[in-house]
């Protein structure tokens, strides 16, 4: 039952997360709390597995991963969620922003969101990095709730063409409160809470919650959402009222819908984006080098007439081996495609 405390944590936490992803997380933790075990392959299939990256620092574009469940310091949730620590992500952004050899930061995002703690610091770090670098976030493919909160602070947001599963946006906050009192009563179990302090342990799982307690939870959620909306408005050049009205107020969008609503700025693949940002002076092909540590950013930049990147960068742009990269043709085609899509929408 060592995962029982983690399940309790999920039930007591404010989430900025797409509810479909939280359902997956809760089901995994409930399964573990019951004493059952998923294999590593089953966990990756249900929640996702972060891809590796390397800490190479000799290029112009740093690619920083933001994948899986986002939570402050992660702790015991790290192994089962395949997620990202908000604190670690903030550190990577600040390190890249301070690195004089890096001109552009690309956030490679595939996350349905996470918890509230750490998000203000992470989003502020991305927004502040804009004063020093070009910052681009790529929805590859999920960029929902907490992930959108953080990535919205970039200069530009790109979504891959196959982000069609309403996986962008979901601006809002919610909480799951578990009330086991009726279930325990049916089983003849009565839990007694001995408290010193009127409100102590009022969020426990064994008593029906009071109206006052539920109202307090709602107030916390409303306050967290206000921070969320304020940060998005700041970075996207809108008022908070406009963000709520135009960005779905909790609804998620596909890439074409997100482009029409203004949540993203263009639709393009990762290699489109890298070619546009780092490949302008490149000639020839992408060269691969090995790299393994997914917790660190990796770098992609023109070197000696070529663009060099590690193996994980090739994974991120859905290629194996080497690919041709004519920058001028990519940029022209991409711009034409964006204009065409906007006319159709």
TIPA-225375 format. One record per residue (C-alpha): residue number from 1; residue in three letters; chain; x, y, z. Coordinates in Angstrom, 2 decimals, m for minus. Last residue first. Layout:
// residues N
+-----+-----+----+---------+---------+---------+
|   i |  aa | ch |      c1 |      c2 |      c3 |
+-----+-----+----+---------+---------+---------+
| NUM | ala |  A |       X |       Y |       Z |
...
+-----+-----+----+---------+---------+---------+
// end
This chain:
// residues 345
+-----+-----+----+---------+---------+---------+
|   i |  aa | ch |      c1 |      c2 |      c3 |
+-----+-----+----+---------+---------+---------+
| 345 | unk |  A |  m10.22 |   28.74 |  m41.47 |
| 344 | unk |  A |   m9.43 |   28.11 |  m45.13 |
| 343 | unk |  A |   m7.65 |   31.48 |  m45.49 |
| 342 | unk |  A |   m5.65 |   30.80 |  m42.33 |
| 341 | unk |  A |   m4.65 |   27.39 |  m43.62 |
| 340 | unk |  A |   m3.40 |   28.85 |  m46.90 |
| 339 | unk |  A |   m1.36 |   31.57 |  m45.16 |
| 338 | unk |  A |    0.24 |   28.96 |  m42.90 |
| 337 | unk |  A |    0.96 |   26.72 |  m45.89 |
| 336 | unk |  A |    2.60 |   29.53 |  m47.86 |
| 335 | unk |  A |    4.79 |   30.44 |  m44.88 |
| 334 | unk |  A |    5.82 |   26.82 |  m44.46 |
| 333 | unk |  A |    6.61 |   26.38 |  m48.14 |
| 332 | unk |  A |    8.79 |   29.49 |  m48.17 |
| 331 | unk |  A |   10.61 |   28.53 |  m44.97 |
| 330 | unk |  A |   11.18 |   24.95 |  m46.08 |
| 329 | unk |  A |   12.45 |   26.01 |  m49.51 |
| 328 | unk |  A |   14.87 |   28.50 |  m48.00 |
| 327 | unk |  A |   16.12 |   26.01 |  m45.42 |
| 326 | unk |  A |   16.93 |   23.06 |  m47.72 |
| 325 | unk |  A |   17.16 |   20.24 |  m45.12 |
| 324 | unk |  A |   17.83 |   16.73 |  m46.43 |
| 323 | unk |  A |   17.45 |   14.00 |  m43.86 |
| 322 | unk |  A |   19.86 |   11.70 |  m42.03 |
| 321 | unk |  A |   19.30 |    8.63 |  m39.82 |
| 320 | unk |  A |   15.77 |    8.22 |  m38.54 |
| 319 | unk |  A |   13.29 |   11.09 |  m38.59 |
| 318 | unk |  A |   10.32 |   12.06 |  m36.50 |
| 317 | unk |  A |   11.47 |   15.56 |  m35.56 |
| 316 | unk |  A |   11.75 |   14.63 |  m31.89 |
| 315 | unk |  A |   13.50 |   11.35 |  m32.67 |
| 314 | unk |  A |   16.10 |   13.24 |  m34.67 |
| 313 | unk |  A |   16.58 |   15.57 |  m31.72 |
| 312 | unk |  A |   16.95 |   12.50 |  m29.50 |
| 311 | unk |  A |   19.84 |   11.27 |  m31.64 |
| 310 | unk |  A |   21.83 |   14.45 |  m31.06 |
| 309 | unk |  A |   21.92 |   17.44 |  m33.37 |
| 308 | unk |  A |   24.26 |   18.94 |  m35.93 |
| 307 | unk |  A |   23.13 |   21.20 |  m38.77 |
| 306 | unk |  A |   25.69 |   21.37 |  m41.57 |
| 305 | unk |  A |   27.90 |   23.99 |  m43.17 |
| 304 | unk |  A |   30.59 |   23.75 |  m40.55 |
| 303 | unk |  A |   28.14 |   23.74 |  m37.62 |
| 302 | unk |  A |   24.56 |   25.00 |  m37.87 |
| 301 | unk |  A |   22.66 |   24.40 |  m34.64 |
| 300 | unk |  A |   20.59 |   21.93 |  m32.63 |
| 299 | unk |  A |   21.09 |   21.72 |  m28.87 |
| 298 | unk |  A |   19.81 |   19.39 |  m26.20 |
| 297 | unk |  A |   18.11 |   20.24 |  m22.95 |
| 296 | unk |  A |   18.66 |   18.08 |  m19.87 |
| 295 | unk |  A |   16.31 |   15.69 |  m18.06 |
| 294 | unk |  A |   16.13 |   13.31 |  m21.04 |
| 293 | unk |  A |   19.74 |   12.17 |  m20.52 |
| 292 | unk |  A |   20.73 |    9.90 |  m23.44 |
| 291 | unk |  A |   22.69 |   11.47 |  m26.27 |
| 290 | unk |  A |   24.27 |    9.98 |  m29.41 |
| 289 | unk |  A |   25.24 |   12.12 |  m32.39 |
| 288 | unk |  A |   23.24 |   12.60 |  m35.57 |
| 287 | unk |  A |   24.08 |   14.77 |  m38.58 |
| 286 | unk |  A |   21.32 |   16.71 |  m40.31 |
| 285 | unk |  A |   21.96 |   17.10 |  m44.01 |
| 284 | unk |  A |   23.38 |   19.49 |  m46.56 |
| 283 | unk |  A |   23.52 |   23.23 |  m46.05 |
| 282 | unk |  A |   22.69 |   25.24 |  m42.95 |
| 281 | unk |  A |   22.51 |   29.01 |  m42.80 |
| 280 | unk |  A |   18.74 |   29.19 |  m42.31 |
| 279 | unk |  A |   18.68 |   25.89 |  m40.45 |
| 278 | unk |  A |   18.41 |   27.15 |  m36.91 |
| 277 | unk |  A |   15.02 |   28.83 |  m36.68 |
| 276 | unk |  A |   13.16 |   27.96 |  m39.89 |
| 275 | unk |  A |   14.73 |   24.53 |  m40.20 |
| 274 | unk |  A |   14.03 |   23.83 |  m36.55 |
| 273 | unk |  A |   10.40 |   24.83 |  m36.97 |
| 272 | unk |  A |    9.81 |   22.85 |  m40.12 |
| 271 | unk |  A |   11.65 |   19.92 |  m38.50 |
| 270 | unk |  A |    9.25 |   20.08 |  m35.57 |
| 269 | unk |  A |    6.26 |   20.02 |  m37.86 |
| 268 | unk |  A |    4.15 |   23.05 |  m38.64 |
| 267 | unk |  A |    0.96 |   24.86 |  m37.68 |
| 266 | unk |  A |    1.18 |   28.54 |  m36.79 |
| 265 | unk |  A |    0.57 |   31.13 |  m34.10 |
| 264 | unk |  A |   m1.19 |   29.18 |  m31.39 |
| 263 | unk |  A |   m4.03 |   30.03 |  m28.99 |
| 262 | unk |  A |   m5.48 |   32.48 |  m31.52 |
| 261 | unk |  A |   m8.94 |   30.95 |  m31.86 |
| 260 | unk |  A |   m8.37 |   30.01 |  m35.51 |
| 259 | unk |  A |   m4.97 |   28.51 |  m34.73 |
| 258 | unk |  A |   m6.39 |   26.55 |  m31.80 |
| 257 | unk |  A |   m9.18 |   25.18 |  m33.99 |
| 256 | unk |  A |   m6.68 |   24.07 |  m36.64 |
| 255 | unk |  A |   m4.43 |   22.46 |  m33.95 |
| 254 | unk |  A |   m7.29 |   20.72 |  m32.14 |
| 253 | unk |  A |   m8.78 |   22.54 |  m29.19 |
| 252 | unk |  A |   m9.29 |   22.04 |  m25.45 |
| 251 | unk |  A |  m12.10 |   23.68 |  m23.48 |
| 250 | unk |  A |  m11.49 |   25.20 |  m20.05 |
| 249 | unk |  A |  m12.60 |   28.77 |  m20.76 |
| 248 | unk |  A |  m12.43 |   28.29 |  m24.56 |
| 247 | unk |  A |   m9.56 |   30.60 |  m25.50 |
| 246 | unk |  A |  m11.56 |   33.48 |  m26.95 |
| 245 | unk |  A |  m13.85 |   34.53 |  m24.08 |
| 244 | unk |  A |  m11.54 |   33.66 |  m21.18 |
| 243 | unk |  A |   m8.51 |   35.16 |  m22.90 |
| 242 | unk |  A |  m10.45 |   38.29 |  m23.89 |
| 241 | unk |  A |  m11.51 |   38.90 |  m20.30 |
| 240 | unk |  A |   m7.92 |   38.45 |  m19.11 |
| 239 | unk |  A |   m6.87 |   41.17 |  m21.60 |
| 238 | unk |  A |   m4.80 |   40.16 |  m24.59 |
| 237 | unk |  A |   m1.18 |   40.51 |  m25.72 |
| 236 | unk |  A |   m0.41 |   36.80 |  m25.76 |
| 235 | unk |  A |    2.22 |   36.91 |  m23.01 |
| 234 | unk |  A |    0.36 |   39.02 |  m20.48 |
| 233 | unk |  A |   m3.02 |   37.43 |  m21.25 |
| 232 | unk |  A |   m1.61 |   33.93 |  m20.69 |
| 231 | unk |  A |   m0.11 |   34.99 |  m17.36 |
| 230 | unk |  A |   m3.32 |   36.66 |  m16.18 |
| 229 | unk |  A |   m5.43 |   33.66 |  m17.23 |
| 228 | unk |  A |   m3.37 |   31.22 |  m15.18 |
| 227 | unk |  A |   m3.16 |   33.55 |  m12.17 |
| 226 | unk |  A |   m6.97 |   33.92 |  m12.26 |
| 225 | unk |  A |   m7.29 |   30.13 |  m12.60 |
| 224 | unk |  A |   m5.38 |   29.71 |   m9.35 |
| 223 | unk |  A |   m7.73 |   32.11 |   m7.56 |
| 222 | unk |  A |  m10.81 |   30.34 |   m8.91 |
| 221 | unk |  A |   m9.45 |   26.95 |   m7.82 |
| 220 | unk |  A |   m8.71 |   28.22 |   m4.33 |
| 219 | unk |  A |  m12.21 |   29.71 |   m4.07 |
| 218 | unk |  A |  m13.73 |   26.40 |   m5.19 |
| 217 | unk |  A |  m11.81 |   24.54 |   m2.48 |
| 216 | unk |  A |  m13.06 |   27.04 |    0.10 |
| 215 | unk |  A |  m16.64 |   26.55 |   m1.09 |
| 214 | unk |  A |  m16.18 |   22.77 |   m0.72 |
| 213 | unk |  A |  m14.98 |   23.26 |    2.86 |
| 212 | unk |  A |  m17.87 |   25.54 |    3.76 |
| 211 | unk |  A |  m20.37 |   23.10 |    2.26 |
| 210 | unk |  A |  m18.96 |   20.42 |    4.55 |
| 209 | unk |  A |  m17.18 |   17.37 |    3.16 |
| 208 | unk |  A |  m18.59 |   13.89 |    3.90 |
| 207 | unk |  A |  m16.14 |   12.15 |    6.21 |
| 206 | unk |  A |  m13.53 |    9.46 |    5.45 |
| 205 | unk |  A |  m11.47 |   11.06 |    2.71 |
| 204 | unk |  A |  m10.07 |   13.90 |    4.81 |
| 203 | unk |  A |  m10.46 |   17.51 |    3.69 |
| 202 | unk |  A |  m11.53 |   18.81 |    7.08 |
| 201 | unk |  A |   m8.33 |   17.46 |    8.63 |
| 200 | unk |  A |   m8.10 |   20.50 |   10.95 |
| 199 | unk |  A |  m10.88 |   23.03 |   10.38 |
| 198 | unk |  A |  m12.05 |   23.51 |   13.95 |
| 197 | unk |  A |   m8.62 |   22.89 |   15.51 |
| 196 | unk |  A |   m7.74 |   19.97 |   17.71 |
| 195 | unk |  A |   m9.11 |   16.98 |   15.89 |
| 194 | unk |  A |   m9.93 |   13.33 |   16.60 |
| 193 | unk |  A |  m11.23 |   11.99 |   13.28 |
| 192 | unk |  A |  m13.38 |    8.88 |   13.69 |
| 191 | unk |  A |  m13.65 |    6.41 |   10.81 |
| 190 | unk |  A |  m16.61 |    4.04 |   10.81 |
| 189 | unk |  A |  m16.35 |    0.76 |    8.92 |
| 188 | unk |  A |  m19.41 |   m1.45 |    8.48 |
| 187 | unk |  A |  m18.72 |   m2.07 |    4.78 |
| 186 | unk |  A |  m21.71 |    0.04 |    3.75 |
| 185 | unk |  A |  m20.44 |    2.80 |    6.06 |
| 184 | unk |  A |  m17.00 |    2.67 |    4.43 |
| 183 | unk |  A |  m18.49 |    3.16 |    0.97 |
| 182 | unk |  A |  m20.66 |    6.01 |    2.22 |
| 181 | unk |  A |  m17.69 |    7.82 |    3.85 |
| 180 | unk |  A |  m15.26 |    7.37 |    0.95 |
| 179 | unk |  A |  m15.41 |   10.96 |   m0.27 |
| 178 | unk |  A |  m12.68 |   11.66 |   m2.83 |
| 177 | unk |  A |  m12.17 |   15.28 |   m3.84 |
| 176 | unk |  A |  m10.88 |   15.78 |   m7.39 |
| 175 | unk |  A |   m9.73 |   19.32 |   m8.02 |
| 174 | unk |  A |   m9.99 |   21.65 |  m10.97 |
| 173 | unk |  A |   m8.17 |   24.43 |  m12.78 |
| 172 | unk |  A |   m8.70 |   26.04 |  m16.16 |
| 171 | unk |  A |   m7.34 |   26.74 |  m19.61 |
| 170 | unk |  A |   m7.78 |   23.55 |  m21.63 |
| 169 | unk |  A |   m5.54 |   24.81 |  m24.43 |
| 168 | unk |  A |   m4.22 |   22.30 |  m26.97 |
| 167 | unk |  A |   m5.02 |   18.55 |  m27.08 |
| 166 | unk |  A |   m8.32 |   18.53 |  m28.93 |
| 165 | unk |  A |   m7.21 |   15.31 |  m30.68 |
| 164 | unk |  A |   m5.98 |   16.96 |  m33.89 |
| 163 | unk |  A |   m2.35 |   17.64 |  m33.04 |
| 162 | unk |  A |   m1.36 |   15.88 |  m36.29 |
| 161 | unk |  A |   m0.28 |   19.13 |  m37.98 |
| 160 | unk |  A |    2.31 |   19.90 |  m35.26 |
| 159 | unk |  A |    1.47 |   22.96 |  m33.19 |
| 158 | unk |  A |    3.61 |   26.12 |  m33.05 |
| 157 | unk |  A |    3.54 |   28.77 |  m30.34 |
| 156 | unk |  A |    5.57 |   31.97 |  m30.69 |
| 155 | unk |  A |    7.22 |   34.49 |  m28.39 |
| 154 | unk |  A |    6.94 |   32.03 |  m25.51 |
| 153 | unk |  A |    4.82 |   32.67 |  m22.41 |
| 152 | unk |  A |    2.00 |   30.47 |  m23.72 |
| 151 | unk |  A |    4.32 |   27.51 |  m23.12 |
| 150 | unk |  A |    3.98 |   27.66 |  m19.33 |
| 149 | unk |  A |    0.19 |   28.03 |  m19.10 |
| 148 | unk |  A |   m0.16 |   25.68 |  m22.10 |
| 147 | unk |  A |    1.64 |   22.94 |  m20.18 |
| 146 | unk |  A |   m0.43 |   23.67 |  m17.07 |
| 145 | unk |  A |   m3.63 |   23.31 |  m19.17 |
| 144 | unk |  A |   m2.88 |   21.39 |  m22.36 |
| 143 | unk |  A |    0.00 |   21.29 |  m24.81 |
| 142 | unk |  A |   m0.17 |   17.79 |  m26.28 |
| 141 | unk |  A |    1.37 |   17.03 |  m29.73 |
| 140 | unk |  A |    4.20 |   18.01 |  m30.11 |
| 139 | unk |  A |    2.85 |   21.44 |  m29.21 |
| 138 | unk |  A |    5.98 |   23.45 |  m30.06 |
| 137 | unk |  A |    7.08 |   26.44 |  m27.98 |
| 136 | unk |  A |    9.35 |   29.15 |  m29.43 |
| 135 | unk |  A |   11.57 |   31.51 |  m27.43 |
| 134 | unk |  A |   13.94 |   33.98 |  m29.15 |
| 133 | unk |  A |   16.49 |   34.85 |  m26.52 |
| 132 | unk |  A |   17.46 |   37.47 |  m23.92 |
| 131 | unk |  A |   14.32 |   39.46 |  m23.11 |
| 130 | unk |  A |   12.17 |   36.45 |  m24.03 |
| 129 | unk |  A |   13.85 |   34.51 |  m21.21 |
| 128 | unk |  A |   11.74 |   36.56 |  m18.78 |
| 127 | unk |  A |    8.55 |   35.02 |  m20.18 |
| 126 | unk |  A |    9.93 |   31.49 |  m19.95 |
| 125 | unk |  A |   11.15 |   32.02 |  m16.37 |
| 124 | unk |  A |    7.84 |   33.64 |  m15.41 |
| 123 | unk |  A |    5.99 |   30.58 |  m16.71 |
| 122 | unk |  A |    8.17 |   28.24 |  m14.65 |
| 121 | unk |  A |    7.90 |   30.35 |  m11.48 |
| 120 | unk |  A |    4.14 |   30.65 |  m11.78 |
| 119 | unk |  A |    3.87 |   26.94 |  m12.55 |
| 118 | unk |  A |    5.89 |   25.69 |   m9.56 |
| 117 | unk |  A |    2.91 |   24.61 |   m7.49 |
| 116 | unk |  A |   m0.25 |   24.27 |   m9.66 |
| 115 | unk |  A |   m0.16 |   20.57 |  m10.57 |
| 114 | unk |  A |   m0.01 |   19.00 |  m14.01 |
| 113 | unk |  A |   m0.69 |   19.52 |  m17.67 |
| 112 | unk |  A |   m1.53 |   17.29 |  m20.65 |
| 111 | unk |  A |    2.07 |   17.30 |  m21.80 |
| 110 | unk |  A |    3.95 |   16.89 |  m25.07 |
| 109 | unk |  A |    6.01 |   20.06 |  m25.35 |
| 108 | unk |  A |    9.35 |   20.58 |  m27.11 |
| 107 | unk |  A |   10.25 |   24.05 |  m25.85 |
| 106 | unk |  A |   12.58 |   25.71 |  m28.37 |
| 105 | unk |  A |   15.07 |   28.28 |  m27.08 |
| 104 | unk |  A |   16.91 |   30.51 |  m29.54 |
| 103 | unk |  A |   20.26 |   32.33 |  m29.52 |
| 102 | unk |  A |   22.38 |   29.97 |  m27.47 |
| 101 | unk |  A |   26.14 |   30.60 |  m27.18 |
| 100 | unk |  A |   25.62 |   33.35 |  m24.58 |
|  99 | unk |  A |   24.07 |   30.87 |  m22.13 |
|  98 | unk |  A |   21.99 |   32.81 |  m19.58 |
|  97 | unk |  A |   18.67 |   32.02 |  m21.27 |
|  96 | unk |  A |   19.65 |   28.35 |  m21.56 |
|  95 | unk |  A |   20.37 |   28.13 |  m17.82 |
|  94 | unk |  A |   17.16 |   29.96 |  m16.95 |
|  93 | unk |  A |   15.10 |   27.59 |  m19.09 |
|  92 | unk |  A |   16.82 |   24.52 |  m17.66 |
|  91 | unk |  A |   16.27 |   25.71 |  m14.09 |
|  90 | unk |  A |   12.58 |   26.32 |  m14.69 |
|  89 | unk |  A |   12.25 |   22.80 |  m16.15 |
|  88 | unk |  A |   13.90 |   21.33 |  m13.05 |
|  87 | unk |  A |   11.54 |   23.21 |  m10.73 |
|  86 | unk |  A |    8.48 |   22.24 |  m12.74 |
|  85 | unk |  A |    9.60 |   18.61 |  m12.47 |
|  84 | unk |  A |    8.73 |   16.69 |  m15.61 |
|  83 | unk |  A |    6.74 |   13.50 |  m16.10 |
|  82 | unk |  A |    7.06 |    9.79 |  m16.78 |
|  81 | unk |  A |    4.09 |    9.39 |  m14.49 |
|  80 | unk |  A |    4.97 |    6.26 |  m12.52 |
|  79 | unk |  A |    8.67 |    6.97 |  m12.03 |
|  78 | unk |  A |    8.31 |   10.67 |  m11.26 |
|  77 | unk |  A |    5.35 |   10.42 |   m8.87 |
|  76 | unk |  A |    7.64 |    9.54 |   m5.97 |
|  75 | unk |  A |    9.20 |   13.01 |   m5.98 |
|  74 | unk |  A |    7.90 |   15.33 |   m8.73 |
|  73 | unk |  A |    9.88 |   18.43 |   m7.65 |
|  72 | unk |  A |    6.78 |   20.55 |   m8.39 |
|  71 | unk |  A |    4.62 |   18.64 |  m10.84 |
|  70 | unk |  A |    4.23 |   18.52 |  m14.63 |
|  69 | unk |  A |    2.83 |   15.19 |  m15.87 |
|  68 | unk |  A |    4.29 |   14.07 |  m19.19 |
|  67 | unk |  A |    6.66 |   16.09 |  m21.32 |
|  66 | unk |  A |    8.35 |   19.48 |  m21.35 |
|  65 | unk |  A |   11.62 |   18.98 |  m23.22 |
|  64 | unk |  A |   14.11 |   21.83 |  m23.83 |
|  63 | unk |  A |   15.57 |   22.27 |  m27.31 |
|  62 | unk |  A |   18.46 |   24.76 |  m27.29 |
|  61 | unk |  A |   19.02 |   26.51 |  m30.63 |
|  60 | unk |  A |   22.36 |   28.17 |  m31.45 |
|  59 | unk |  A |   24.87 |   25.39 |  m30.90 |
|  58 | unk |  A |   27.82 |   24.31 |  m28.78 |
|  57 | unk |  A |   25.97 |   23.43 |  m25.60 |
|  56 | unk |  A |   25.37 |   19.68 |  m25.75 |
|  55 | unk |  A |   23.33 |   18.61 |  m22.73 |
|  54 | unk |  A |   21.67 |   15.64 |  m24.36 |
|  53 | unk |  A |   18.08 |   14.48 |  m24.81 |
|  52 | unk |  A |   16.11 |   11.30 |  m24.18 |
|  51 | unk |  A |   12.42 |   10.86 |  m24.89 |
|  50 | unk |  A |    9.86 |   11.06 |  m22.09 |
|  49 | unk |  A |    7.60 |    8.02 |  m21.85 |
|  48 | unk |  A |    3.87 |    8.31 |  m21.98 |
|  47 | unk |  A |    0.93 |    7.87 |  m19.63 |
|  46 | unk |  A |   m0.85 |    4.62 |  m20.49 |
|  45 | unk |  A |    1.65 |    2.96 |  m22.85 |
|  44 | unk |  A |    4.64 |    4.02 |  m20.75 |
|  43 | unk |  A |    3.04 |    2.57 |  m17.62 |
|  42 | unk |  A |    2.25 |   m0.69 |  m19.44 |
|  41 | unk |  A |    5.84 |   m1.02 |  m20.68 |
|  40 | unk |  A |    7.25 |   m0.47 |  m17.18 |
|  39 | unk |  A |    5.03 |   m3.30 |  m15.94 |
|  38 | unk |  A |    2.03 |   m2.31 |  m13.90 |
|  37 | unk |  A |    1.73 |   m3.59 |  m10.34 |
|  36 | unk |  A |   m1.25 |   m4.31 |   m8.12 |
|  35 | unk |  A |   m1.43 |   m3.56 |   m4.40 |
|  34 | unk |  A |   m4.72 |   m1.65 |   m4.44 |
|  33 | unk |  A |   m2.75 |    1.60 |   m4.22 |
|  32 | unk |  A |   m1.01 |    0.62 |   m7.48 |
|  31 | unk |  A |   m4.33 |    0.31 |   m9.35 |
|  30 | unk |  A |   m5.54 |    3.55 |   m7.79 |
|  29 | unk |  A |   m2.29 |    5.21 |   m8.92 |
|  28 | unk |  A |   m2.73 |    4.05 |  m12.53 |
|  27 | unk |  A |   m6.41 |    5.02 |  m12.60 |
|  26 | unk |  A |   m5.61 |    8.45 |  m11.16 |
|  25 | unk |  A |   m2.98 |    9.12 |  m13.83 |
|  24 | unk |  A |   m5.19 |    8.04 |  m16.72 |
|  23 | unk |  A |   m8.13 |   10.08 |  m15.44 |
|  22 | unk |  A |   m5.75 |   13.03 |  m15.03 |
|  21 | unk |  A |   m4.93 |   12.81 |  m18.73 |
|  20 | unk |  A |   m8.61 |   12.90 |  m19.72 |
|  19 | unk |  A |   m9.18 |   15.82 |  m17.34 |
|  18 | unk |  A |   m6.71 |   18.08 |  m19.11 |
|  17 | unk |  A |   m4.57 |   19.45 |  m16.34 |
|  16 | unk |  A |   m4.19 |   22.48 |  m14.14 |
|  15 | unk |  A |   m4.72 |   20.40 |  m11.03 |
|  14 | unk |  A |   m5.37 |   21.48 |   m7.45 |
|  13 | unk |  A |   m4.29 |   18.65 |   m5.16 |
|  12 | unk |  A |   m6.09 |   16.72 |   m2.44 |
|  11 | unk |  A |   m7.17 |   13.68 |   m4.49 |
|  10 | unk |  A |   m3.81 |   13.38 |   m6.22 |
|   9 | unk |  A |   m2.04 |   13.48 |   m2.85 |
|   8 | unk |  A |   m4.33 |   10.75 |   m1.50 |
|   7 | unk |  A |   m3.33 |    8.57 |   m4.47 |
|   6 | unk |  A |    0.30 |    9.28 |   m3.64 |
|   5 | unk |  A |   m0.25 |    8.41 |    0.02 |
|   4 | unk |  A |   m1.80 |    5.08 |   m1.00 |
|   3 | unk |  A |    1.23 |    4.23 |   m3.16 |
|   2 | unk |  A |    2.99 |    2.33 |   m0.33 |
|   1 | unk |  A |    0.00 |    0.00 |    0.00 |
+-----+-----+----+---------+---------+---------+
// end
